[in-house]
């Protein structure tokens, strides 16, 4: 993820920090244009047009033989051959664009999943403990952080304990959960509003502390806009933009 951040953060970070929705729209647009151009220039459009025409012919022929199952099956068999050939030709541009698109998606899923934690914002740190661990646990803060509405020492209840804290300065804040018999750390990235891909949770093996997680809020690029209570995330916005633009570009460019 660090490698992807070093590549894509300088390219898209400023736009996403200014307006996440607009940034997602721009990224979706660029990827859709790349895919469409690859499809145009890496496929034989005359061949694709011919195959698509054959598909329509088979559809009409199957309708005319709906009362003759044997004839319809024979037509379907021929139609499947044409469909497979069409798919084989259309897969070529996909192979060329798959890797860069997967890399961008990997970066977006880590960067745009959650709202950043900002200076002065209250958030939670939750520790999950191994089965049978009880008693009390402490959260040790760094010099730039403080508890906002909880105490340093919490009683372990149902194998977990939660603290609410805030930081007065941006940067990587190191928090340590200590039970006396075990001590584990998590790094929380606090910003001044910039989109980031900080750690959501850290798991530990062979420790009384099995997991420490940060209470990030889900990123909703469209703000308070909702559909029956559902607020679309970055992926929903990306899919809508890419579908609309892809259909428009294909029609405008006469692609088959």
C-alpha positions as CSV (number, residue, x, y, z in Angstrom):
1,X,0.0,0.0,0.0
2,X,2.9,2.4,0.7
3,X,4.1,2.0,-2.8
4,X,0.7,2.7,-4.2
5,X,0.4,5.8,-2.0
6,X,3.7,7.1,-3.3
7,X,2.5,6.8,-6.9
8,X,-1.2,7.9,-6.7
9,X,-1.3,10.3,-3.7
10,X,0.7,13.0,-5.6
11,X,-1.5,12.5,-8.7
12,X,-5.0,12.5,-7.1
13,X,-4.5,13.4,-3.5
14,X,-4.8,17.2,-3.9
15,X,-8.1,16.8,-5.8
16,X,-9.5,14.3,-3.3
17,X,-8.6,16.5,-0.4
18,X,-10.3,19.5,-2.0
19,X,-13.5,17.6,-3.0
20,X,-13.7,13.7,-2.6
21,X,-16.7,13.4,-4.9
22,X,-15.2,15.4,-7.7
23,X,-11.9,13.5,-7.3
24,X,-13.7,10.1,-7.6
25,X,-15.6,11.4,-10.7
26,X,-12.3,12.5,-12.3
27,X,-10.6,9.1,-11.5
28,X,-13.7,7.2,-12.8
29,X,-13.7,9.3,-16.0
30,X,-10.0,8.8,-16.7
31,X,-10.2,5.0,-16.2
32,X,-13.3,4.8,-18.3
33,X,-11.6,6.8,-21.1
34,X,-8.6,4.5,-20.9
35,X,-10.7,1.4,-21.1
36,X,-12.8,2.8,-24.0
37,X,-9.7,3.8,-26.0
38,X,-8.0,0.4,-25.4
39,X,-11.2,-1.3,-26.6
40,X,-11.3,0.9,-29.8
41,X,-7.7,0.4,-30.8
42,X,-7.0,-3.1,-29.6
43,X,-10.0,-4.7,-31.2
44,X,-10.9,-5.2,-34.9
45,X,-14.1,-3.1,-35.0
46,X,-15.1,-4.4,-38.4
47,X,-14.9,-8.0,-37.0
48,X,-16.8,-6.9,-33.9
49,X,-19.5,-5.3,-36.0
50,X,-19.9,-8.4,-38.0
51,X,-20.1,-10.7,-35.0
52,X,-22.7,-8.4,-33.3
53,X,-24.7,-8.5,-36.5
54,X,-24.6,-12.3,-36.4
55,X,-25.8,-12.3,-32.8
56,X,-28.8,-10.2,-33.7
57,X,-29.6,-12.5,-36.6
58,X,-29.5,-15.5,-34.4
59,X,-31.8,-13.8,-31.9
60,X,-34.4,-13.2,-34.6
61,X,-34.0,-16.7,-35.9
62,X,-34.6,-18.2,-32.5
63,X,-37.7,-16.2,-32.1
64,X,-39.0,-17.6,-35.4
65,X,-38.4,-21.1,-34.2
66,X,-39.8,-20.9,-30.7
67,X,-42.4,-23.6,-31.6
68,X,-39.6,-25.9,-32.9
69,X,-37.4,-26.9,-30.0
70,X,-34.9,-28.9,-32.1
71,X,-34.4,-26.2,-34.6
72,X,-34.1,-23.6,-31.8
73,X,-31.4,-25.8,-30.1
74,X,-29.4,-26.0,-33.3
75,X,-29.6,-22.2,-33.7
76,X,-28.6,-21.7,-30.1
77,X,-25.5,-23.9,-30.6
78,X,-24.4,-21.7,-33.5
79,X,-25.1,-18.6,-31.6
80,X,-23.0,-19.7,-28.7
81,X,-20.0,-20.1,-31.0
82,X,-20.4,-16.6,-32.3
83,X,-20.8,-15.3,-28.7
84,X,-17.6,-17.1,-27.6
85,X,-15.7,-15.6,-30.5
86,X,-17.0,-12.1,-29.7
87,X,-16.0,-12.5,-26.0
88,X,-12.5,-13.7,-27.1
89,X,-11.9,-10.6,-29.2
90,X,-13.3,-8.2,-26.5
91,X,-11.0,-9.8,-23.8
92,X,-7.8,-8.5,-25.5
93,X,-8.1,-4.9,-24.3
94,X,-9.1,-6.1,-20.8
95,X,-5.8,-8.0,-20.5
96,X,-3.9,-4.8,-21.2
97,X,-5.8,-2.6,-18.8
98,X,-6.4,-5.0,-16.0
99,X,-3.2,-4.5,-14.0
100,X,-3.2,-0.7,-13.8
101,X,-6.9,-0.6,-13.0
102,X,-6.4,-3.2,-10.2
103,X,-3.6,-1.1,-8.8
104,X,-5.7,2.0,-8.8
105,X,-8.7,0.2,-7.2
106,X,-6.4,-1.2,-4.5
107,X,-5.2,2.3,-3.7
108,X,-8.8,3.7,-3.8
109,X,-10.1,1.0,-1.5
110,X,-7.5,1.8,1.1
111,X,-7.6,5.6,0.8
112,X,-11.3,6.3,0.3
113,X,-12.9,3.8,2.6
114,X,-13.0,6.1,5.7
115,X,-13.0,9.7,6.6
116,X,-9.7,11.0,7.9
117,X,-9.2,11.6,11.6
118,X,-8.5,15.3,12.0
119,X,-6.8,17.4,14.7
120,X,-9.1,17.9,17.7
121,X,-11.6,15.2,16.5
122,X,-12.7,12.6,19.1
123,X,-12.4,9.0,18.0
124,X,-12.3,5.5,19.6
125,X,-9.6,3.0,20.2
126,X,-10.9,-0.5,20.8
127,X,-8.9,-3.4,22.0
128,X,-10.1,-7.0,21.6
129,X,-8.6,-9.6,24.0
130,X,-8.0,-13.3,23.9
131,X,-10.5,-15.6,25.4
132,X,-10.3,-15.8,29.2
133,X,-8.4,-12.4,29.6
134,X,-10.1,-10.3,32.2
135,X,-9.3,-7.5,34.6
136,X,-8.2,-4.0,33.5
137,X,-6.3,-2.5,30.6
138,X,-4.7,0.9,30.1
139,X,-4.3,3.0,27.0
140,X,-1.0,4.9,27.0
141,X,-1.1,8.0,24.8
142,X,1.7,10.1,23.3
143,X,2.4,13.7,24.4
144,X,0.1,15.2,21.7
145,X,-3.0,13.2,22.6
146,X,-5.5,13.2,25.5
147,X,-8.6,11.3,26.6
148,X,-11.8,13.1,25.5
149,X,-14.5,11.3,27.4
150,X,-13.0,8.2,29.0
151,X,-10.4,7.2,31.6
152,X,-7.0,5.8,30.9
153,X,-7.9,2.5,32.7
154,X,-10.8,0.5,31.5
155,X,-12.4,-2.7,32.7
156,X,-12.3,-5.5,30.2
157,X,-15.9,-6.4,29.4
158,X,-16.9,-9.2,27.0
159,X,-13.2,-9.5,26.0
160,X,-12.9,-5.8,24.9
161,X,-12.2,-2.3,26.1
162,X,-12.8,1.0,24.4
163,X,-11.3,4.5,24.9
164,X,-12.2,7.8,23.3
165,X,-9.3,10.1,22.6
166,X,-8.3,13.1,20.5
167,X,-5.0,14.6,19.3
168,X,-3.9,18.2,19.3
169,X,-1.4,17.9,16.4
170,X,-1.2,16.2,13.0
171,X,1.1,13.2,12.4
172,X,1.5,9.6,13.4
173,X,0.2,9.1,16.9
174,X,1.4,5.9,18.7
175,X,-1.0,4.4,21.2
176,X,-0.2,1.4,23.4
177,X,-2.6,-0.9,25.1
178,X,-1.2,-2.5,28.3
179,X,-2.8,-5.2,30.4
180,X,0.3,-5.8,32.6
181,X,1.0,-9.1,31.0
182,X,0.8,-7.9,27.4
183,X,1.5,-4.6,25.6
184,X,0.7,-3.9,21.9
185,X,0.7,-0.7,19.8
186,X,-1.2,0.9,17.0
187,X,-0.3,3.9,14.9
188,X,-3.1,6.4,14.2
189,X,-2.6,9.0,11.4
190,X,-4.1,12.3,12.4
191,X,-4.4,14.9,9.6
192,X,-5.7,18.5,9.0
193,X,-8.4,17.1,6.8
194,X,-6.3,15.3,4.1
195,X,-7.5,12.0,2.8
196,X,-5.3,9.2,4.2
197,X,-5.0,5.4,4.4
198,X,-4.1,4.9,8.1
199,X,-4.3,1.6,9.9
200,X,-7.9,0.5,10.7
201,X,-6.9,-2.4,12.8
202,X,-3.9,-4.4,13.8
203,X,-4.0,-8.1,14.8
204,X,-1.5,-9.8,17.1
205,X,-0.6,-13.5,17.4
206,X,0.3,-15.2,20.7
207,X,-0.7,-12.2,22.8
208,X,-3.4,-11.5,25.4
209,X,-4.4,-8.6,23.1
210,X,-5.7,-10.1,19.9
211,X,-6.6,-6.9,18.0
212,X,-6.6,-3.1,18.3
213,X,-8.9,-1.1,16.0
214,X,-9.5,2.6,15.3
215,X,-13.1,3.9,15.1
216,X,-13.0,5.5,11.6
217,X,-16.2,6.9,10.1
218,X,-17.2,5.6,6.6
219,X,-16.3,8.1,3.9
220,X,-19.5,9.4,2.2
221,X,-18.3,11.5,-0.8
222,X,-21.8,12.9,-1.4
223,X,-22.2,14.2,2.1
224,X,-25.7,13.8,3.6
225,X,-27.2,12.7,0.3
226,X,-29.0,9.3,0.9
227,X,-31.3,6.9,-0.9
228,X,-33.8,5.5,1.6
229,X,-31.2,6.0,4.4
230,X,-28.3,4.6,2.4
231,X,-25.4,6.9,1.8
232,X,-23.4,5.9,-1.3
233,X,-19.7,5.3,-0.8
234,X,-16.8,5.8,-3.2
235,X,-17.5,2.5,-5.1
236,X,-21.1,3.3,-5.8
237,X,-20.3,6.7,-7.1
238,X,-17.5,5.3,-9.2
239,X,-19.7,2.6,-10.8
240,X,-22.5,5.1,-11.7
241,X,-20.1,7.5,-13.3
242,X,-18.2,4.9,-15.2
243,X,-21.3,3.2,-16.5
244,X,-22.9,6.4,-17.7
245,X,-19.7,7.7,-19.3
246,X,-18.8,4.3,-20.9
247,X,-22.2,4.0,-22.6
248,X,-22.0,7.6,-23.8
249,X,-18.4,7.2,-25.2
250,X,-19.2,3.9,-26.9
251,X,-22.2,5.3,-28.6
252,X,-20.4,8.5,-29.6
253,X,-17.4,6.5,-31.0
254,X,-19.6,3.9,-32.7
255,X,-18.0,1.0,-30.9
256,X,-19.4,-2.5,-31.2
